[in-house]
């Protein structure tokens, strides 16, 4: 009421949690912060594996990606360079040779860094996801923002997805 909060959002909530919270709010929930990176894609995997009998077909988040898109909730991708909750970055990590080779290949093609390509991958998704990059290094921020000036092709997006170890049916 005093104007100190302009917008409301949540973090790591599934659709039913959001619906329950909305029942008690006058304001709209317009943001959900969810973990997403090239190597952490469960909200995307389930959509590719509908009616399949494999692990990626298991819907663990109650279709949060689709819910947010249908309800005009912006997804903010936290930890876009991480491969787990606290395990560290996958970019430049020897444990992820295929995805890093593809990141490097595309970085050379577009004359940017591999981190820029990792952000461009998120920005290419049609849900208009906003990455939360978690850096205060101005040079890195300048570099990463170059992702907004480029668009990976669909083929490149899928090549990165598959290089991260994801299978397509």
MOPEHU-V15036 format. One record per pair of residues at least 12 apart in sequence whose ideal C-beta (glycine too) atoms are under 7 Angstrom apart, sorted by sequence separation. I is the first residue (numbers start at 1). J is the second residue. If there is no record, write none. Layout:
I;J / I;J
This chain:
91;103 / 119;131 / 46;59 / 83;96 / 18;32 / 100;114 / 103;117 / 119;133 / 103;118 / 8;25 / 42;60 / 43;61 / 47;65 / 8;27 / 10;29 / 13;32 / 42;61 / 8;28 / 9;29 / 8;29 / 9;30 / 11;32 / 12;33 / 43;64 / 44;65 / 8;30 / 9;31 / 10;32 / 11;33 / 12;34 / 43;65 / 92;114 / 7;30 / 9;32 / 91;114 / 7;31 / 9;33 / 91;115 / 123;147 / 119;144 / 123;148 / 91;118 / 116;143 / 120;147 / 124;151 / 115;143 / 116;144 / 119;147 / 124;152 / 115;144 / 34;64 / 113;143 / 116;146 / 120;150 / 116;147 / 121;152 / 32;64 / 120;152 / 124;157 / 81;115 / 112;146 / 32;68 / 121;157 / 81;118 / 80;118 / 80;119 / 121;160 / 110;150 / 32;73 / 34;75 / 36;77 / 31;73 / 37;79 / 40;82 / 80;122 / 30;73 / 31;74 / 32;75 / 33;76 / 34;77 / 35;78 / 37;80 / 40;83 / 29;73 / 30;74 / 35;79 / 36;80 / 37;81 / 39;83 / 31;76 / 33;78 / 37;82 / 77;122 / 16;62 / 37;83 / 14;61 / 15;62 / 14;62 / 15;63 / 15;64 / 14;64 / 106;156 / 39;90 / 80;131 / 15;67 / 75;127 / 77;129 / 37;90 / 77;130 / 80;133 / 74;128 / 75;129 / 76;130 / 77;131 / 78;132 / 77;132 / 74;130 / 76;132 / 39;96 / 102;159 / 69;127 / 102;160 / 68;127 / 39;99 / 38;99 / 99;160 / 102;163 / 65;127 / 99;163 / 98;163 / 99;164 / 38;118 / 37;118 / 38;121 / 36;122 / 36;129 / 33;132 / 52;169 / 48;168 / 49;169 / 45;166 / 48;169 / 38;160 / 38;161 / 39;164 / 41;166 / 38;164
